[in-house]
Amino acid sequence: MKTNEPPTEFPLDNPIPAHQIPLRSTLPVKPVCIPINGYFINLEPYNSSEHLHTLYNSVNGNNYLYHKEYNPELLVWRYLWGFPSTINEFETRINKIVTNNDSCLWVVRLTSMSENLIASVCPKNNTNENISTINTNTKGTIVGTMAYIANRPDNLCLEIAYVLFTPTVQGTPIATECTYLLLNHAFQLGYRRIEWKTNVLNIRSRNAALRLGFTFEGIFRHHMIVQNNCNRDTAWYSMLDSEFFSNSETKTENDNTLIISPVDTTNTNSASSAISIQKKLEQWIYSEQALELFRKRLVLLTE
């Protein structure tokens, strides 16, 4: 049919599965923030009295978790809200997330397994005073945050956001497991679409989205005006429940990079196509290869 001809048919898409229909009215608009436990990290619902000061210290450029002093604006805040120079400013921003009626915030805390791994690689007797040791806390060291926002239960859709990590764990299996745990939790609840949005200039976040298996959907031009009155074009990514749980193809650029693509129906390799994005993430996060990459990153911090 030529594009300038009027349509003669007006089709509708397929109905959603029957089991998803009641979820549209039963899932709460404000997500329920519950503890989620993993291997490298545990996710805890944010509590100001317990978490605020340590969380701020983990992302404000101070010595933390064996990392030398750093520029927090560059390594943590450049593509977020801009560096909060005081803890009061930081608290105000965090409280906005916590009190929004469509979002919830988790604090990321290391498990004893991660604590022991870091301690075994980073020498406790390092003479460089700019490198700190692990915080003394029986519950584990706080290393960042993650959140659900923009929850739209009527469409069974929400967004993973406020991905904030202290530099020591950026780009490690810890960060990957955090996203995996929130993906798995949301899809198990019955959501059918998870979104990931980031500044077009944030190459690290965009690469992470693709490695995790999200699909790039396009650029929202002039989407926001951010700090310093700068324009932000936003790159949108998504993952569907059918992609997370069903067959997928894994591509590897090199021995140090995991890339998980969305479902490829043309793939004929049964050994590869028999494993879902969910399982591929699990296999990589908890592999010896991932642990070795983590060790190498930690070694670099002490050189």
C-alpha positions in Angstrom: 0.0 0.0 0.0 1.3 3.5 -0.9 1.9 5.7 2.1 -0.3 8.5 0.7 -3.3 6.2 0.4 -5.9 6.2 3.2 -5.9 3.1 5.3 -8.6 0.5 4.7 -7.9 -1.5 7.8 -7.4 -0.4 11.4 -5.8 -3.3 13.3 -5.2 -3.5 17.0 -2.2 -5.2 18.7 -2.6 -8.5 20.6 -4.2 -8.4 24.1 -1.8 -8.8 27.0 -1.7 -12.2 28.8 -4.6 -12.8 31.1 -2.5 -13.1 34.2 -1.2 -9.6 33.8 -4.5 -7.9 33.6 -5.3 -7.8 37.4 -1.7 -6.6 38.1 -2.6 -3.3 36.5 -4.8 -2.4 39.4 -3.2 -4.4 42.3 0.5 -3.3 42.0 1.0 -0.1 44.1 1.8 3.2 42.4 4.6 3.6 45.0 6.8 0.5 44.7 7.3 -1.4 47.9 10.9 -1.2 49.0 11.9 -4.5 50.5 15.4 -6.0 51.4 16.9 -7.9 48.4 19.9 -10.1 49.1 22.6 -11.1 46.6 26.0 -12.6 46.5 28.2 -9.5 46.4 25.7 -7.0 47.8 22.5 -6.6 49.7 20.0 -4.0 48.8 18.4 -2.2 51.8 15.5 0.2 51.8 17.0 3.7 52.5 16.8 4.9 56.0 18.1 8.4 56.7 19.1 7.9 60.3 21.1 4.7 59.4 22.4 5.4 55.9 22.7 9.2 55.2 26.2 10.1 56.5 28.0 6.9 55.4 26.3 7.1 51.9 27.4 10.7 51.5 31.0 9.9 52.5 31.1 7.1 49.9 30.4 9.5 47.0 31.8 12.9 48.0 35.5 12.4 47.0 36.9 11.4 50.3 39.1 8.4 51.0 36.8 5.4 50.9 37.1 1.7 50.5 40.8 1.8 49.5 40.2 4.5 46.9 42.4 7.5 46.8 40.8 11.0 47.0 39.1 11.7 43.7 37.1 14.4 41.9 33.5 13.4 42.7 32.1 15.7 40.1 33.9 13.7 37.4 33.7 10.2 38.7 30.3 10.1 40.3 28.1 13.2 39.7 28.8 14.5 36.2 25.7 13.1 34.6 23.5 13.0 37.7 22.3 16.0 39.6 25.6 17.8 40.0 27.8 17.4 43.0 26.1 18.2 46.3 28.8 20.1 48.2 27.2 19.7 51.6 25.4 16.8 53.3 22.3 18.9 53.7 22.1 19.4 50.0 22.6 15.7 49.5 19.9 14.8 52.0 17.4 17.1 50.2 18.0 15.4 46.9 17.8 11.9 48.4 14.6 12.8 50.2 13.0 13.8 47.0 13.5 10.3 45.6 12.3 8.7 48.8 9.1 10.8 49.1 8.1 10.7 45.4 4.8 8.7 45.1 6.1 6.6 42.2 9.7 5.7 43.4 11.7 3.9 46.1 15.4 3.9 46.9 17.8 1.2 48.0 21.2 1.5 49.6 23.8 -0.9 48.3 25.8 -2.7 51.0 28.6 -5.2 50.6 28.2 -8.7 51.8 30.9 -10.4 53.9 32.1 -12.2 50.7 32.8 -8.9 49.0 34.4 -7.5 52.1 36.7 -10.5 52.4 37.6 -10.4 48.7 38.5 -6.7 48.8 40.5 -7.1 52.0 42.5 -10.0 50.5 43.5 -7.9 47.5 44.0 -4.5 49.1 46.8 -4.6 51.7 45.6 -3.3 55.1 49.1 -2.1 55.9 49.3 0.1 52.9 51.5 3.1 53.9 49.7 5.5 51.6 47.6 7.6 54.0 45.3 8.5 51.1 43.9 5.0 50.9 41.4 4.0 53.5 40.5 0.5 54.7 37.0 -0.9 54.7 34.6 0.8 57.2 34.3 -1.0 60.4 30.6 -2.1 60.2 29.3 -5.5 61.0 26.6 -5.1 58.4 29.0 -4.4 55.6 30.2 -1.3 53.8 27.8 1.0 52.0 28.9 1.6 48.4 26.0 3.3 46.6 22.3 3.5 45.7 19.8 2.3 43.1 16.1 3.1 42.7 12.8 2.4 41.0 11.3 5.5 39.6 8.5 6.5 37.2 6.4 3.5 38.2 3.4 3.1 36.0 1.6 -0.1 37.2 -1.3 0.5 34.8 1.2 -0.2 32.0 3.3 -2.6 34.0 6.3 -0.4 33.4 9.0 1.2 35.6 12.5 2.7 35.4 15.8 1.8 37.1 17.6 5.0 38.0 19.8 6.8 40.5 22.6 4.4 39.9 25.2 5.8 42.2 28.4 4.0 43.2 31.6 4.8 45.0 34.5 4.5 42.4 35.9 1.3 43.9 33.0 -0.8 42.7 32.2 1.0 39.5 32.4 -1.3 36.5 32.6 -4.4 38.7 30.3 -7.5 39.2 28.9 -5.6 42.2 27.3 -3.0 39.9 26.1 -5.7 37.5 24.5 -7.7 40.3 22.7 -4.7 41.6 21.0 -4.2 38.3 20.3 -7.9 37.9 18.6 -8.1 41.3 16.3 -5.1 40.5 15.5 -6.5 37.0 14.7 -9.9 38.4 12.6 -8.5 41.3 10.5 -6.3 39.0 9.9 -9.0 36.4 9.0 -11.5 39.1 6.4 -9.0 40.4 4.8 -9.0 37.0 6.2 -5.9 35.3 6.6 -6.3 31.5 8.9 -3.4 30.7 11.9 -1.9 32.5 13.4 1.4 31.3 17.0 2.7 31.5 17.5 6.4 30.6 20.7 8.3 30.5 22.4 11.5 29.2 23.5 10.9 25.6 27.0 11.9 26.7 27.2 9.4 29.5 29.1 6.7 27.5 29.7 4.5 30.6 26.0 4.3 31.3 25.1 3.7 27.7 27.6 0.9 27.4 26.4 -0.7 30.6 22.8 -0.7 29.3 23.8 -2.6 26.2 26.0 -5.1 28.2 23.1 -5.8 30.5 20.8 -6.7 27.5 18.8 -3.5 27.2 17.6 -2.4 23.8 18.4 1.1 22.5 15.2 2.8 21.5 16.3 6.3 20.5 17.2 9.8 21.5 14.8 12.3 23.2 16.3 15.6 21.9 16.3 18.6 24.3 14.6 16.3 26.8 15.8 18.2 29.9 17.6 21.3 31.2 20.1 20.2 33.8 22.8 21.7 36.1 24.4 24.9 34.9 21.5 25.5 32.5 22.9 22.8 30.1 20.8 20.9 27.6 20.4 17.2 28.0 19.5 14.8 25.2 18.4 11.5 26.7 19.1 8.0 25.4 16.3 5.6 26.1 16.7 1.8 26.6 14.3 -0.9 27.6 14.1 -4.5 28.5 10.9 -6.7 28.3 9.9 -9.6 30.4 9.9 -11.8 27.3 13.5 -10.8 26.7 14.6 -11.3 30.2 13.1 -14.8 30.7 13.3 -16.2 27.1 16.1 -17.2 24.8 18.9 -14.8 24.0 22.3 -14.6 22.3 25.4 -13.7 24.1 28.1 -11.8 22.2 31.6 -11.3 23.6 33.8 -8.5 22.3 36.8 -9.8 24.2 37.6 -11.9 27.3 36.8 -9.0 29.6 33.4 -7.8 28.3 30.0 -9.3 28.6 27.4 -8.2 26.0 24.0 -9.6 26.2 21.7 -8.9 23.2 17.9 -8.9 23.2 16.2 -12.0 21.8 17.5 -13.0 18.4 14.9 -15.1 16.7 17.2 -15.8 13.7 19.9 -17.4 15.9 20.3 -21.1 15.0 22.8 -22.0 17.6 20.8 -24.1 20.0 23.5 -24.2 22.7 23.5 -20.4 22.8 19.8 -19.7 22.3 18.8 -22.1 25.1 19.9 -19.6 27.8 18.0 -16.5 28.7 19.3 -13.0 29.5 18.5 -13.8 33.2 20.7 -16.9 33.2 23.5 -15.3 31.2 23.7 -12.5 33.7 23.7 -15.0 36.6 26.4 -17.1 34.9 28.7 -14.1 34.3 28.2 -12.3 37.6 29.1 -15.4 39.6 31.9 -16.7 37.3 35.6 -16.9 38.1 36.2 -14.5 35.2 34.1 -11.8 36.8 35.9 -12.3 40.1 39.3 -12.0 38.4 38.3 -8.8 36.7 37.2 -7.5 40.2 40.6 -8.5 41.6 42.5 -6.7 38.8 40.5 -3.5 39.4 41.3 -3.6 43.1 45.0 -4.1 42.4 45.0 -1.0 40.3 43.7 1.0 43.3 46.7 0.2 45.4 49.4 0.8 42.8 
